[in-house]
Amino acid sequence: MMNNIKDKDVNFDMSKISLESETPVSYIDIYEDPVMTMAIFIIRDGCKIPLHDHPGMYGFCKVIHGSARMKSFSDPQNFIGNPPENIASKIRPYLRQSIKPVVLEEESIFSSDDNCCVVTPNHGTYHELVAVNGPVAFLDILAPSYDHSSGARICQYYEEIKGQNEEIKHLENP
């Protein structure tokens, strides 16, 4: 069902969206309760939603206008160890505990003609989306919803540490 959703199904008309603002990302709230959150995100051409996570959550992302490049990472299976010295040396000592090992899952371009992207607590939970060849709008459904009051499910942002060729990549939580 999610794969067949189009912009008209959620009463979205890109021609009515002002892209005059310098804000890189806009957000239209559709529905939220403790079980799920549903919203539309609009990313201006060349802008992005930075690398972030959805801890313990499932996500369904369906492009309804334009195209987006999605790069996603997952926690590695059975990884025990510290980041290599060439990575750790780039990070201030007091921030080294914030380095997160991950595995690159996918880097693909999705358009409104493609199926929805699915992230789970174990697959693609760390990801970023970049608008390509114009603005992009996508329907985003998350379950369960974020839980900021208890701290159980809080979105965190990351930066990919550059200069890595290993299978295990490392993200920094600045």
N, CA, C and O of each residue as an XYZ file, in Angstrom:
696
protein
N       0.818     -1.190      0.000
C       0.000      0.000      0.000
C       0.868      1.262      0.000
O       0.617      2.195     -0.763
N       1.883      1.283      0.855
C       2.750      2.459      0.945
C       3.461      2.724     -0.383
O       3.709      3.878     -0.733
N       3.787      1.668     -1.118
C       4.479      1.834     -2.399
C       3.636      2.553     -3.441
O       4.179      3.124     -4.387
N       2.328      2.536     -3.282
C       1.422      3.132     -4.268
C       0.986      4.554     -3.934
O       0.256      5.172     -4.708
N       1.421      5.075     -2.801
C       0.988      6.418     -2.391
C       1.567      7.474     -3.330
O       2.748      7.443     -3.678
N       0.716      8.395     -3.725
C       1.093      9.522     -4.580
C       0.804     10.814     -3.831
O       0.128     10.802     -2.802
N       1.314     11.925     -4.344
C       1.124     13.219     -3.687
C      -0.348     13.550     -3.463
O      -0.707     14.086     -2.415
N      -1.199     13.236     -4.431
C      -2.632     13.556     -4.295
C      -3.295     12.758     -3.168
O      -4.293     13.206     -2.603
N      -2.753     11.580     -2.834
C      -3.328     10.760     -1.760
C      -3.194     11.420     -0.387
O      -3.972     11.132      0.522
N      -2.213     12.297     -0.242
C      -2.020     13.008      1.025
C      -2.290     14.506      0.850
O      -1.851     15.332      1.650
N      -3.031     14.833     -0.229
C      -3.443     16.214     -0.498
C      -2.240     17.161     -0.556
O      -2.271     18.258      0.001
N      -1.189     16.718     -1.237
C       0.029     17.514     -1.355
C       0.172     18.014     -2.785
O       0.062     17.245     -3.739
N       0.420     19.319     -2.920
C       0.607     19.926     -4.232
C       1.872     20.779     -4.170
O       1.880     21.846     -3.556
N       2.931     20.308     -4.805
C       4.220     20.997     -4.749
C       4.125     22.415     -5.305
O       4.876     23.290     -4.875
N       3.223     22.659     -6.246
C       3.104     24.000     -6.825
C       2.611     25.021     -5.800
O       2.750     26.226     -6.011
N       2.042     24.553     -4.704
C       1.557     25.464     -3.661
C       2.584     25.679     -2.546
O       2.319     26.400     -1.584
N       3.746     25.056     -2.679
C       4.795     25.177     -1.668
C       5.760     26.275     -2.094
O       6.294     26.245     -3.203
N       5.978     27.233     -1.219
C       6.920     28.307     -1.502
C       8.334     27.822     -1.217
O       8.638     27.352     -0.121
N       9.185     27.944     -2.216
C      10.591     27.583     -2.037
C      11.455     28.835     -1.949
O      12.672     28.775     -2.123
N      10.816     29.964     -1.679
C      11.522     31.238     -1.566
C      12.364     31.306     -0.294
O      13.390     31.985     -0.258
N      11.935     30.613      0.730
C      12.629     30.631      2.015
C      14.025     30.039      1.874
O      14.270     29.199      1.007
N      14.927     30.478      2.723
C      16.270     29.909      2.732
C      16.345     28.666      3.606
O      17.397     28.034      3.702
N      15.240     28.316      4.239
C      15.203     27.120      5.072
C      15.419     25.899      4.189
O      14.686     25.714      3.218
N      16.415     25.052      4.501
C      16.696     23.906      3.633
C      15.624     22.821      3.669
O      15.414     22.117      2.681
N      14.941     22.684      4.817
C      13.950     21.620      4.983
C      12.682     22.204      5.598
O      12.740     22.981      6.552
N      11.536     21.817      5.037
C      10.236     22.183      5.612
C       9.527     20.913      6.045
O       9.824     19.818      5.566
N       8.580     21.083      6.967
C       7.921     19.939      7.595
C       6.426     20.208      7.671
O       6.005     21.273      8.122
N       5.622     19.245      7.230
C       4.168     19.346      7.349
C       3.708     18.192      8.228
O       3.814     17.028      7.841
N       3.202     18.515      9.401
C       2.718     17.499     10.337
C       1.367     16.985      9.858
O       0.471     17.776      9.566
N       1.216     15.668      9.775
C      -0.065     15.076      9.387
C      -0.743     14.440     10.584
O      -1.929     14.666     10.825
N       0.013     13.638     11.343
C      -0.586     12.921     12.475
C       0.524     12.487     13.426
O       1.619     12.120     12.998
N       0.221     12.534     14.733
C       1.176     12.030     15.718
C       0.439     11.558     16.953
O      -0.455     12.237     17.459
N       0.822     10.393     17.430
C       0.391      9.877     18.723
C       1.533      8.993     19.231
O       2.551      8.884     18.546
N       1.409      8.361     20.398
C       2.521      7.544     20.902
C       2.874      6.346     20.015
O       3.982      5.817     20.100
N       1.944      5.923     19.175
C       2.169      4.749     18.335
C       2.913      5.095     17.046
O       3.782      4.340     16.610
N       2.578      6.225     16.440
C       3.191      6.570     15.158
C       3.194      8.071     14.898
O       2.442      8.836     15.502
N       4.071      8.461     13.975
C       4.161      9.837     13.500
C       4.102      9.804     11.981
O       4.761      8.982     11.345
N       3.309     10.703     11.402
C       3.217     10.795      9.946
C       3.399     12.260      9.562
O       2.740     13.145     10.106
N       4.309     12.500      8.609
C       4.597     13.872      8.190
C       5.115     13.873      6.760
O       5.501     12.838      6.217
N       5.114     15.055      6.169
C       5.738     15.257      4.865
C       6.928     16.184      5.078
O       6.811     17.224      5.725
N       8.066     15.796      4.529
C       9.258     16.635      4.545
C       9.506     17.128      3.131
O       9.336     16.386      2.163
N       9.910     18.390      3.019
C      10.267     18.983      1.737
C      11.703     19.475      1.872
O      12.020     20.251      2.774
N      12.566     19.019      0.970
C      13.972     19.419      0.989
C      14.240     20.222     -0.278
O      13.954     19.768     -1.386
N      14.786     21.411     -0.105
C      15.130     22.249     -1.263
C      16.248     21.609     -2.074
O      17.040     20.828     -1.547
N      16.306     21.943     -3.354
C      17.323     21.405     -4.258
C      18.727     21.598     -3.687
O      19.091     22.699     -3.275
N      19.503     20.530     -3.665
C      20.878     20.591     -3.187
C      21.021     20.574     -1.680
O      22.141     20.552     -1.171
N      19.921     20.584     -0.958
C      19.971     20.565      0.503
C      19.725     19.144      1.003
O      19.416     18.239      0.227
N      19.870     18.969      2.318
C      19.712     17.620      2.855
C      19.178     17.624      4.273
O      19.236     18.624      4.988
N      18.655     16.468      4.653
C      18.407     16.169      6.057
C      19.659     15.427      6.496
O      19.942     14.343      5.987
N      20.414     15.991      7.432
C      21.706     15.402      7.792
C      21.579     13.975      8.328
O      20.497     13.521      8.699
N      22.700     13.299      8.355
C      22.792     11.941      8.865
C      22.248     11.902     10.295
O      22.719     12.629     11.170
N      21.253     11.047     10.516
C      20.586     10.970     11.816
C      20.097      9.543     12.039
O      20.233      8.689     11.163
N      19.532      9.293     13.204
C      19.032      7.948     13.495
C      17.595      7.988     13.988
O      17.046      9.041     14.313
N      17.009      6.799     14.030
C      15.675      6.578     14.589
C      15.803      5.381     15.530
O      15.457      4.262     15.150
N      16.293      5.600     16.747
C      16.588      4.472     17.645
C      15.345      3.675     18.034
O      14.363      4.227     18.530
N      15.410      2.359     17.797
C      14.308      1.479     18.179
C      13.029      1.725     17.409
O      11.947      1.378     17.882
N      13.131      2.319     16.225
C      11.939      2.696     15.462
C      11.962      2.068     14.066
O      13.014      1.708     13.538
N      10.785      1.953     13.502
C      10.617      1.524     12.120
C      10.197      2.744     11.319
O       9.404      3.557     11.793
N      10.720      2.877     10.114
C      10.391      4.024      9.289
C      10.054      3.623      7.871
O      10.664      2.720      7.298
N       9.072      4.310      7.316
C       8.673      4.126      5.923
C       8.741      5.497      5.267
O       8.078      6.437      5.708
N       9.529      5.609      4.229
C       9.754      6.883      3.551
C       9.379      6.706      2.086
O       9.983      5.900      1.379
N       8.379      7.461      1.628
C       7.920      7.357      0.242
C       8.035      8.716     -0.434
O       7.354      9.670     -0.058
N       8.906      8.792     -1.436
C       9.043     10.029     -2.204
C       7.743     10.260     -2.976
O       7.256      9.371     -3.675
N       7.188     11.470     -2.837
C       5.944     11.805     -3.540
C       6.144     12.913     -4.575
O       5.244     13.206     -5.362
N       7.332     13.526     -4.567
C       7.666     14.533     -5.580
C       9.185     14.614     -5.678
O       9.868     14.698     -4.657
N       9.717     14.591     -6.890
C      11.148     14.759     -7.094
C      11.943     13.495     -6.823
O      11.426     12.379     -6.878
N      13.236     13.710     -6.524
C      14.150     12.594     -6.267
C      15.056     12.918     -5.093
O      15.414     14.073     -4.860
N      15.421     11.870     -4.354
C      16.318     12.022     -3.209
C      17.368     10.923     -3.234
O      17.088      9.781     -3.598
N      18.574     11.289     -2.841
C      19.624     10.295     -2.630
C      19.619      9.935     -1.149
O      19.729     10.804     -0.283
N      19.493      8.662     -0.877
C      19.500      8.202      0.510
C      20.739      7.349      0.730
O      21.012      6.412     -0.020
N      21.473      7.690      1.759
C      22.638      6.915      2.171
C      22.325      6.397      3.561
O      22.047      7.171      4.476
N      22.373      5.068      3.713
C      22.000      4.503      5.011
C      23.075      3.563      5.544
O      23.804      2.914      4.795
N      23.138      3.523      6.864
C      24.098      2.691      7.586
C      23.352      1.884      8.641
O      22.256      2.249      9.067
N      23.969      0.780      9.052
C      23.416     -0.054     10.123
C      24.512     -0.380     11.121
O      25.700     -0.244     10.829
N      24.094     -0.813     12.305
C      25.056     -1.305     13.284
C      25.671     -2.592     12.747
O      24.953     -3.438     12.215
N      26.987     -2.757     12.876
C      27.602     -4.003     12.408
C      27.238     -5.167     13.326
O      27.059     -4.989     14.531
N      27.130     -6.352     12.745
C      26.845     -7.548     13.539
C      28.132     -8.023     14.203
O      29.173     -8.116     13.553
N      28.060     -8.317     15.472
C      29.169     -8.934     16.212
C      30.472     -8.146     16.138
O      31.548     -8.744     16.112
N      30.397     -6.824     16.104
C      31.617     -6.016     16.064
C      32.033     -5.667     17.481
O      31.253     -5.118     18.259
N      33.256     -5.990     17.798
C      33.836     -5.605     19.083
C      35.178     -4.972     18.765
O      35.997     -5.560     18.059
N      35.397     -3.798     19.274
C      36.677     -3.156     19.024
C      36.564     -1.652     19.046
O      35.478     -1.080     19.146
N      37.711     -1.039     18.951
C      37.799      0.411     18.948
C      38.052      0.893     17.524
O      38.489      0.120     16.671
N      37.777      2.165     17.269
C      38.077      2.681     15.936
C      39.581      2.631     15.679
O      40.374      2.734     16.616
N      39.978      2.473     14.417
C      41.404      2.478     14.104
C      42.047      3.786     14.552
O      41.374      4.811     14.651
N      43.334      3.748     14.818
C      44.051      4.922     15.314
C      43.955      6.094     14.340
O      43.870      7.245     14.770
N      43.967      5.817     13.029
C      43.871      6.928     12.069
C      42.520      7.638     12.157
O      42.414      8.802     11.771
N      41.492      6.961     12.655
C      40.185      7.584     12.872
C      40.163      8.255     14.239
O      39.800      9.426     14.351
N      40.546      7.524     15.269
C      40.513      8.052     16.641
C      41.376      9.302     16.782
O      41.032     10.212     17.535
N      42.495      9.350     16.061
C      43.402     10.498     16.193
C      42.789     11.787     15.644
O      43.260     12.877     15.971
N      41.752     11.682     14.817
C      41.091     12.870     14.268
C      40.087     13.476     15.247
O      39.602     14.587     15.033
N      39.778     12.752     16.311
C      38.737     13.153     17.254
C      39.378     13.553     18.576
O      40.301     12.892     19.052
N      38.888     14.626     19.159
C      39.391     15.036     20.479
C      39.185     13.901     21.476
O      38.155     13.227     21.436
N      40.142     13.680     22.366
C      40.049     12.533     23.288
C      38.730     12.452     24.052
O      38.188     11.360     24.219
N      38.207     13.574     24.515
C      36.974     13.529     25.302
C      35.743     13.225     24.444
O      34.672     12.961     24.992
N      35.866     13.256     23.120
C      34.748     12.936     22.230
C      34.851     11.534     21.624
O      33.948     11.106     20.906
N      35.928     10.826     21.904
C      36.135      9.522     21.257
C      35.062      8.500     21.610
O      34.786      7.599     20.818
N      34.453      8.625     22.784
C      33.388      7.682     23.142
C      32.147      7.890     22.281
O      31.247      7.050     22.276
N      32.093      9.001     21.554
C      30.934      9.268     20.699
C      31.085      8.665     19.298
O      30.180      8.793     18.474
N      32.213      8.012     19.021
C      32.416      7.396     17.711
C      31.611      6.107     17.632
O      31.673      5.269     18.531
N      30.861      5.958     16.556
C      29.946      4.826     16.385
C      30.350      4.008     15.165
O      30.393      4.547     14.059
N      30.651      2.710     15.335
C      30.941      1.880     14.165
C      29.650      1.526     13.426
O      28.639      1.221     14.058
N      29.681      1.564     12.111
C      28.516      1.244     11.281
C      28.976      0.545     10.001
O      30.162      0.528      9.672
N      28.011     -0.026      9.296
C      28.244     -0.641      7.994
C      27.372      0.089      6.980
O      26.185      0.308      7.222
N      27.958      0.467      5.844
C      27.174      1.104      4.786
C      26.188      0.084      4.240
O      26.589     -0.990      3.790
N      24.902      0.412      4.276
C      23.854     -0.485      3.777
C      23.517     -0.191      2.326
O      23.445     -1.094      1.492
N      23.308      1.099      2.037
C      22.805      1.439      0.712
C      23.056      2.909      0.426
O      23.041      3.749      1.326
N      23.285      3.194     -0.833
C      23.309      4.575     -1.305
C      22.623      4.557     -2.665
O      23.194      4.097     -3.653
N      21.397      5.062     -2.704
C      20.572      4.984     -3.906
C      19.777      6.264     -4.088
O      19.576      7.036     -3.151
N      19.334      6.465     -5.312
C      18.436      7.581     -5.610
C      17.030      7.023     -5.756
O      16.799      6.048     -6.472
N      16.093      7.664     -5.058
C      14.694      7.256     -5.070
C      13.851      8.392     -5.632
O      14.100      9.564     -5.349
N      12.851      8.035     -6.430
C      11.913      9.024     -6.960
C      10.496      8.574     -6.628
O      10.287      7.528     -6.013
N       9.537      9.378     -7.045
C       8.137      9.040     -6.768
C       7.700      7.775     -7.505
O       6.662      7.202     -7.175
N       8.466      7.336     -8.486
C       8.151      6.095     -9.205
C       8.639      4.842     -8.473
O       8.252      3.727     -8.824
N       9.483      5.025     -7.461
C      10.077      3.888     -6.752
C       9.258      3.486     -5.534
O       8.415      4.243     -5.054
N       9.523      2.283     -5.046
C       8.900      1.813     -3.806
C       9.400      2.636     -2.630
O      10.374      3.380     -2.746
N       8.732      2.496     -1.508
C       9.147      3.230     -0.314
C      10.445      2.629      0.234
O      10.766      1.464     -0.002
N      11.166      3.452      0.961
C      12.370      3.009      1.669
C      11.918      2.576      3.057
O      11.055      3.209      3.664
N      12.503      1.503      3.549
C      12.149      0.996      4.871
C      13.405      0.960      5.729
O      14.437      0.429      5.317
N      13.307      1.532      6.927
C      14.382      1.407      7.907
C      13.814      0.714      9.137
O      12.652      0.902      9.497
N      14.652     -0.082      9.767
C      14.256     -0.806     10.972
C      15.308     -0.543     12.038
O      16.343      0.055     11.741
N      15.072     -0.972     13.265
C      16.101     -0.783     14.285
C      17.431     -1.461     13.931
O      18.473     -1.094     14.474
N      17.402     -2.447     13.024
C      18.621     -3.173     12.660
C      19.088     -2.941     11.231
O      20.131     -3.464     10.839
N      18.352     -2.178     10.449
C      18.698     -1.983      9.039
C      18.454     -0.528      8.625
O      17.315     -0.064      8.589
N      19.531      0.173      8.318
C      19.412      1.524      7.779
C      18.971      2.589      8.754
O      18.528      3.661      8.343
N      19.084      2.311     10.039
C      18.567      3.269     11.023
C      19.334      4.595     11.033
O      18.800      5.611     11.479
N      20.579      4.598     10.546
C      21.351      5.835     10.400
C      21.295      6.205      8.919
O      21.714      5.414      8.074
N      20.788      7.382      8.595
C      20.639      7.733      7.186
C      20.547      9.240      6.984
O      20.250     10.001      7.905
N      20.815      9.641      5.740
C      20.630     11.030      5.335
C      19.935     11.037      3.990
O      20.042     10.089      3.212
N      19.218     12.123      3.725
C      18.515     12.283      2.449
C      18.912     13.616      1.838
O      18.926     14.644      2.516
N      19.235     13.589      0.547
C      19.661     14.775     -0.183
C      18.754     14.949     -1.398
O      18.526     13.997     -2.145
N      18.238     16.157     -1.599
C      17.435     16.455     -2.792
C      18.363     16.516     -3.999
O      19.421     17.142     -3.949
N      17.955     15.856     -5.090
C      18.756     15.886     -6.317
C      17.884     16.343     -7.484
O      16.731     15.930     -7.611
N      18.447     17.194     -8.328
C      17.756     17.691     -9.533
C      16.441     18.397     -9.222
O      15.459     18.227     -9.944
N      16.420     19.183     -8.158
C      15.214     19.916     -7.783
C      14.775     19.550     -6.384
O      15.384     18.697     -5.739
N      13.716     20.195     -5.910
C      13.242     19.881     -4.562
C      12.628     18.480     -4.512
O      12.193     17.939     -5.528
N      12.604     17.913     -3.322
C      11.995     16.601     -3.115
C      11.030     16.699     -1.944
O      11.269     17.429     -0.982
N       9.940     15.955     -2.039
C       8.986     15.838     -0.928
C       8.770     14.354     -0.688
O       8.653     13.570     -1.630
N       8.719     13.977      0.589
C       8.450     12.577      0.895
C       7.564     12.449      2.118
O       7.624     13.249      3.052
N       6.743     11.416      2.079
C       5.907     11.047      3.213
C       6.758     10.190      4.127
O       7.414      9.252      3.675
N       6.749     10.510      5.412
C       7.571      9.813      6.396
C       6.663      9.281      7.499
O       5.944     10.045      8.143
N       6.697      7.976      7.712
C       5.922      7.358      8.790
C       6.893      6.651      9.718
O       7.668      5.800      9.283
N       6.850      7.002     11.000
C       7.716      6.396     12.012
C       6.872      5.731     13.081
O       5.852      6.271     13.509
N       7.309      4.543     13.512
C       6.600      3.849     14.587
C       7.612      3.065     15.423
O       8.461      2.374     14.860
N       7.544      3.156     16.726
C       6.715      4.092     17.474
C       7.240      5.522     17.313
O       8.299      5.741     16.725
N       6.500      6.470     17.832
C       6.898      7.875     17.747
C       8.127      8.135     18.608
O       8.487      7.329     19.466
N       8.764      9.279     18.360
C       9.860      9.691     19.241
C       9.334      9.805     20.661
O       8.156     10.088     20.876
N      10.206      9.586     21.618
C       9.837      9.679     23.031
C      10.865     10.553     23.732
O      11.799     10.053     24.360
N      10.683     11.860     23.619
C      11.628     12.801     24.212
C      11.465     12.903     25.724
O      12.419     13.234     26.427
N      10.274     12.623     26.227
C      10.043     12.786     27.666
C      10.824     11.771     28.493
O      11.355     12.121     29.547
N      10.906     10.527     28.041
C      11.648      9.523     28.810
C      13.072      9.362     28.303
O      13.902      8.741     28.967
N      13.362      9.915     27.131
C      14.700      9.786     26.562
C      14.932      8.459     25.862
O      16.056      8.161     25.458
N      13.877      7.653     25.713
C      14.029      6.324     25.120
C      14.266      6.379     23.615
O      15.038      5.580     23.085
N      13.624      7.295     22.931
C      13.760      7.396     21.476
C      13.962      8.862     21.101
O      13.004      9.600     20.871
N      15.211      9.259     21.047
C      15.567     10.633     20.699
C      16.455     10.591     19.465
O      17.429      9.840     19.422
N      16.129     11.384     18.477
C      16.929     11.460     17.254
C      18.272     12.120     17.568
O      18.330     13.151     18.238
N      19.342     11.510     17.076
C      20.669     12.090     17.206
C      21.236     12.292     15.809
O      20.890     11.573     14.872
N      22.108     13.276     15.685
C      22.727     13.575     14.400
C      24.186     13.156     14.422
O      24.833     13.151     15.469
N      24.697     12.801     13.233
C      26.047     12.267     13.111
C      26.749     12.895     11.922
O      26.123     13.515     11.062
N      28.062     12.720     11.892
C      28.871     13.075     10.730
C      29.697     11.853     10.378
O      30.266     11.203     11.255
N      29.758     11.546      9.094
C      30.603     10.442      8.658
C      32.048     10.921      8.718
O      32.376     11.977      8.177
N      32.898     10.161      9.364
C      34.310     10.517      9.444
C      34.939     10.180      8.096
O      34.867      9.039      7.638
N      35.544     11.158      7.477
C      36.094     10.999      6.123
C      37.396     10.192      6.138
O      38.054     10.059      7.169
N      37.742      9.664      4.975
C      39.007      8.955      4.809
C      38.975      7.512      5.256
O      40.001      6.968      5.665
N      37.810      6.880      5.186
C      37.691      5.488      5.615
C      37.511      4.584      4.401
O      36.706      4.871      3.516
N      38.254      3.509      4.370
C      38.116      2.533      3.298
C      37.706      1.177      3.839
O      37.495      0.245      3.063
N      37.589      1.048      5.132
C      37.279     -0.223      5.752
C      35.804     -0.570      5.577
O      34.979      0.297      5.287
N      35.488     -1.852      5.758
C      34.091     -2.292      5.716
C      33.312     -1.655      6.860
O      32.161     -1.254      6.687
N      33.944     -1.565      8.033
C      33.321     -0.911      9.181
C      33.643      0.574      9.087
O      34.805      0.974      9.157
N      32.605      1.385      8.928
C      32.758      2.839      8.893
C      32.545      3.363     10.311
O      32.090      2.631     11.189
N      32.874      4.621     10.524
C      32.668      5.218     11.840
C      31.970      6.560     11.687
O      32.310      7.367     10.822
N      30.985      6.777     12.551
C      30.255      8.035     12.600
C      30.614      8.748     13.881
O      30.881      8.120     14.905
N      30.617     10.062     13.816
C      30.865     10.877     14.999
C      29.565     11.549     15.388
O      28.847     12.070     14.535
N      29.262     11.538     16.679
C      28.101     12.232     17.212
C      28.625     13.510     17.847
O      28.981     13.521     19.025
N      28.676     14.611     17.051
C      29.316     15.846     17.547
C      28.557     16.507     18.679
O      28.982     17.545     19.184
